[in-house]
Amino acid sequence: MPKQRTPVSKIKDVLRLKFDCHLPNRSIAACLNVGCATISEVITRFRASELAWPLPDGLTDNQLESWFYQGRRPVLNKRMPDFGLCHQELRRKGMTKLLLWQEYQHDEPDTACGYTQFCVLYRDWVKKQKRSMRQLHMAGEKLFLDYCGPTVPVINPDTGVIRHAQIFVATLGASNYTYIEASLAQDQESGLMAHVRAFGFFGGVPQLLVPDNLRAAVKKADRYDPVLNENYQKLARHYNTAVLPARPYHPKDKAK
């Protein structure tokens, strides 16, 4: 005797409890008075289909049942998206995988992957890329500080003498909000006062200062046990913050 299909109304309840309420399969089965195997089958069929939650507007019950139990005819030689370009586009504010898929699907709908498959393929593509350290930044947690390499020539309008200004940069990790100051030197006094003015600009002090071995901050650079300048330690104590210098020869520690 063929297995009875799960009613469409029950399928929608399963999907709602799974993806909106984030309940485990056993809890969904208890709520809907069905077996755990049925819940597992519905979730598996949904993930194998080209549907996405929430379900598209206008999708009828008959169409949903067709997707679940008949599926679409497989399309041979599907056109693969340019995931390298997609990866770059996702860095733009407001860009989502759904928008990228809609643009990709719009060109040749018949040979395009479904949205779910697009997301799975993109996730697999990302896993194969070069691995690197990923930093997660919390608001107000870290302030990255450094003098940038290039200097800026400053010309005295009266004498014509050219002096090269050092550019101090302080960037918040989470927001990328940046303070920049030009000074005539990288000495300790200039560096410490640049910190003070940066705190005033931001209107607060972060939990951690991450200097890139500034002479004003680090007396002896070391990967495991850097030695801080005494005055820099006093600055940190005065503002009730901590110092975590970037490791030497690890540019990604100070990528900001």
Contacts in CASP RR format, 6 or more apart in sequence:
PFRMAT RR
TARGET T0000
AUTHOR 0000-0000-0000
METHOD contacts of the structure
MODEL  1
MPKQRTPVSKIKDVLRLKFDCHLPNRSIAACLNVGCATISEVITRFRASE
LAWPLPDGLTDNQLESWFYQGRRPVLNKRMPDFGLCHQELRRKGMTKLLL
WQEYQHDEPDTACGYTQFCVLYRDWVKKQKRSMRQLHMAGEKLFLDYCGP
TVPVINPDTGVIRHAQIFVATLGASNYTYIEASLAQDQESGLMAHVRAFG
FFGGVPQLLVPDNLRAAVKKADRYDPVLNENYQKLARHYNTAVLPARPYH
PKDKAK
5 65 0 8 1.000
5 69 0 8 1.000
6 14 0 8 1.000
6 34 0 8 1.000
6 38 0 8 1.000
6 41 0 8 1.000
6 42 0 8 1.000
8 61 0 8 1.000
8 64 0 8 1.000
8 65 0 8 1.000
9 61 0 8 1.000
10 32 0 8 1.000
10 34 0 8 1.000
10 42 0 8 1.000
11 42 0 8 1.000
11 46 0 8 1.000
11 64 0 8 1.000
11 65 0 8 1.000
11 68 0 8 1.000
12 55 0 8 1.000
12 64 0 8 1.000
13 32 0 8 1.000
14 28 0 8 1.000
14 32 0 8 1.000
14 39 0 8 1.000
14 42 0 8 1.000
14 43 0 8 1.000
15 42 0 8 1.000
15 46 0 8 1.000
15 53 0 8 1.000
15 55 0 8 1.000
17 23 0 8 1.000
17 27 0 8 1.000
17 28 0 8 1.000
17 31 0 8 1.000
17 32 0 8 1.000
18 25 0 8 1.000
18 28 0 8 1.000
18 39 0 8 1.000
18 43 0 8 1.000
19 53 0 8 1.000
19 54 0 8 1.000
20 53 0 8 1.000
23 31 0 8 1.000
25 36 0 8 1.000
25 39 0 8 1.000
25 40 0 8 1.000
25 43 0 8 1.000
26 36 0 8 1.000
28 39 0 8 1.000
29 35 0 8 1.000
29 36 0 8 1.000
29 38 0 8 1.000
29 39 0 8 1.000
32 39 0 8 1.000
42 68 0 8 1.000
45 68 0 8 1.000
45 69 0 8 1.000
46 53 0 8 1.000
46 68 0 8 1.000
47 116 0 8 1.000
49 67 0 8 1.000
49 68 0 8 1.000
49 71 0 8 1.000
49 116 0 8 1.000
50 67 0 8 1.000
50 72 0 8 1.000
50 113 0 8 1.000
50 114 0 8 1.000
50 115 0 8 1.000
50 116 0 8 1.000
50 117 0 8 1.000
51 64 0 8 1.000
51 67 0 8 1.000
51 115 0 8 1.000
51 116 0 8 1.000
52 98 0 8 1.000
52 115 0 8 1.000
52 116 0 8 1.000
52 119 0 8 1.000
55 64 0 8 1.000
75 110 0 8 1.000
75 111 0 8 1.000
77 111 0 8 1.000
78 111 0 8 1.000
78 112 0 8 1.000
78 113 0 8 1.000
79 108 0 8 1.000
79 111 0 8 1.000
79 112 0 8 1.000
79 113 0 8 1.000
80 113 0 8 1.000
80 121 0 8 1.000
81 100 0 8 1.000
81 101 0 8 1.000
81 104 0 8 1.000
81 113 0 8 1.000
81 118 0 8 1.000
81 121 0 8 1.000
81 122 0 8 1.000
83 121 0 8 1.000
83 122 0 8 1.000
83 125 0 8 1.000
83 126 0 8 1.000
84 125 0 8 1.000
86 97 0 8 1.000
86 100 0 8 1.000
86 122 0 8 1.000
87 125 0 8 1.000
87 126 0 8 1.000
89 95 0 8 1.000
89 100 0 8 1.000
90 96 0 8 1.000
90 97 0 8 1.000
90 100 0 8 1.000
97 118 0 8 1.000
97 119 0 8 1.000
97 122 0 8 1.000
98 115 0 8 1.000
101 114 0 8 1.000
101 115 0 8 1.000
101 118 0 8 1.000
101 119 0 8 1.000
104 112 0 8 1.000
104 118 0 8 1.000
105 112 0 8 1.000
105 114 0 8 1.000
105 115 0 8 1.000
113 121 0 8 1.000
132 252 0 8 1.000
133 252 0 8 1.000
135 252 0 8 1.000
135 255 0 8 1.000
137 173 0 8 1.000
137 174 0 8 1.000
138 174 0 8 1.000
139 174 0 8 1.000
139 175 0 8 1.000
140 172 0 8 1.000
140 173 0 8 1.000
140 174 0 8 1.000
140 206 0 8 1.000
140 207 0 8 1.000
141 173 0 8 1.000
141 174 0 8 1.000
141 206 0 8 1.000
141 207 0 8 1.000
141 208 0 8 1.000
142 172 0 8 1.000
142 173 0 8 1.000
142 174 0 8 1.000
142 206 0 8 1.000
142 207 0 8 1.000
142 208 0 8 1.000
142 209 0 8 1.000
142 210 0 8 1.000
142 244 0 8 1.000
143 170 0 8 1.000
143 171 0 8 1.000
143 172 0 8 1.000
143 173 0 8 1.000
143 198 0 8 1.000
143 202 0 8 1.000
143 206 0 8 1.000
143 208 0 8 1.000
143 209 0 8 1.000
143 210 0 8 1.000
144 170 0 8 1.000
144 171 0 8 1.000
144 172 0 8 1.000
144 173 0 8 1.000
144 210 0 8 1.000
144 212 0 8 1.000
144 254 0 8 1.000
144 256 0 8 1.000
145 168 0 8 1.000
145 169 0 8 1.000
145 170 0 8 1.000
145 195 0 8 1.000
145 198 0 8 1.000
145 209 0 8 1.000
145 210 0 8 1.000
145 211 0 8 1.000
145 212 0 8 1.000
145 214 0 8 1.000
145 217 0 8 1.000
146 168 0 8 1.000
146 169 0 8 1.000
146 211 0 8 1.000
146 212 0 8 1.000
146 214 0 8 1.000
146 254 0 8 1.000
147 166 0 8 1.000
147 167 0 8 1.000
147 168 0 8 1.000
147 169 0 8 1.000
147 186 0 8 1.000
147 214 0 8 1.000
148 167 0 8 1.000
148 169 0 8 1.000
149 167 0 8 1.000
150 167 0 8 1.000
151 164 0 8 1.000
151 165 0 8 1.000
151 166 0 8 1.000
151 167 0 8 1.000
152 164 0 8 1.000
152 165 0 8 1.000
152 167 0 8 1.000
152 182 0 8 1.000
153 162 0 8 1.000
153 163 0 8 1.000
153 164 0 8 1.000
153 165 0 8 1.000
154 162 0 8 1.000
154 163 0 8 1.000
154 164 0 8 1.000
154 165 0 8 1.000
154 182 0 8 1.000
155 161 0 8 1.000
155 162 0 8 1.000
156 162 0 8 1.000
156 163 0 8 1.000
163 184 0 8 1.000
165 182 0 8 1.000
165 183 0 8 1.000
165 184 0 8 1.000
166 182 0 8 1.000
166 183 0 8 1.000
166 184 0 8 1.000
166 185 0 8 1.000
166 186 0 8 1.000
166 190 0 8 1.000
167 180 0 8 1.000
167 181 0 8 1.000
167 182 0 8 1.000
168 180 0 8 1.000
168 181 0 8 1.000
168 182 0 8 1.000
168 183 0 8 1.000
168 190 0 8 1.000
168 191 0 8 1.000
168 194 0 8 1.000
168 198 0 8 1.000
169 178 0 8 1.000
169 179 0 8 1.000
169 180 0 8 1.000
170 178 0 8 1.000
170 179 0 8 1.000
170 180 0 8 1.000
170 194 0 8 1.000
170 195 0 8 1.000
170 198 0 8 1.000
170 202 0 8 1.000
171 177 0 8 1.000
171 178 0 8 1.000
171 179 0 8 1.000
171 256 0 8 1.000
172 178 0 8 1.000
172 202 0 8 1.000
172 206 0 8 1.000
173 256 0 8 1.000
176 256 0 8 1.000
177 202 0 8 1.000
179 197 0 8 1.000
179 198 0 8 1.000
179 201 0 8 1.000
179 202 0 8 1.000
181 194 0 8 1.000
181 197 0 8 1.000
181 198 0 8 1.000
183 190 0 8 1.000
183 191 0 8 1.000
183 194 0 8 1.000
184 190 0 8 1.000
186 214 0 8 1.000
186 215 0 8 1.000
186 216 0 8 1.000
187 215 0 8 1.000
187 216 0 8 1.000
188 215 0 8 1.000
188 216 0 8 1.000
188 229 0 8 1.000
188 231 0 8 1.000
188 232 0 8 1.000
189 216 0 8 1.000
190 216 0 8 1.000
191 214 0 8 1.000
191 216 0 8 1.000
191 217 0 8 1.000
192 216 0 8 1.000
192 231 0 8 1.000
192 232 0 8 1.000
192 235 0 8 1.000
195 209 0 8 1.000
195 235 0 8 1.000
196 235 0 8 1.000
199 205 0 8 1.000
199 239 0 8 1.000
205 239 0 8 1.000
205 240 0 8 1.000
205 241 0 8 1.000
206 241 0 8 1.000
207 241 0 8 1.000
207 242 0 8 1.000
208 241 0 8 1.000
208 242 0 8 1.000
208 243 0 8 1.000
208 244 0 8 1.000
209 217 0 8 1.000
209 236 0 8 1.000
209 241 0 8 1.000
209 242 0 8 1.000
209 243 0 8 1.000
209 244 0 8 1.000
210 244 0 8 1.000
210 245 0 8 1.000
210 246 0 8 1.000
210 253 0 8 1.000
210 254 0 8 1.000
211 217 0 8 1.000
211 218 0 8 1.000
211 232 0 8 1.000
211 243 0 8 1.000
211 245 0 8 1.000
211 246 0 8 1.000
212 245 0 8 1.000
212 246 0 8 1.000
212 254 0 8 1.000
213 221 0 8 1.000
213 226 0 8 1.000
213 245 0 8 1.000
213 246 0 8 1.000
213 248 0 8 1.000
216 229 0 8 1.000
216 231 0 8 1.000
216 232 0 8 1.000
217 228 0 8 1.000
217 229 0 8 1.000
217 232 0 8 1.000
217 243 0 8 1.000
217 245 0 8 1.000
218 226 0 8 1.000
218 227 0 8 1.000
218 228 0 8 1.000
218 229 0 8 1.000
218 232 0 8 1.000
218 245 0 8 1.000
219 227 0 8 1.000
219 228 0 8 1.000
219 229 0 8 1.000
220 226 0 8 1.000
220 227 0 8 1.000
221 245 0 8 1.000
221 248 0 8 1.000
222 248 0 8 1.000
223 247 0 8 1.000
223 248 0 8 1.000
223 250 0 8 1.000
226 245 0 8 1.000
228 236 0 8 1.000
228 243 0 8 1.000
228 245 0 8 1.000
232 243 0 8 1.000
233 243 0 8 1.000
236 242 0 8 1.000
236 243 0 8 1.000
246 253 0 8 1.000
246 254 0 8 1.000
247 253 0 8 1.000
END
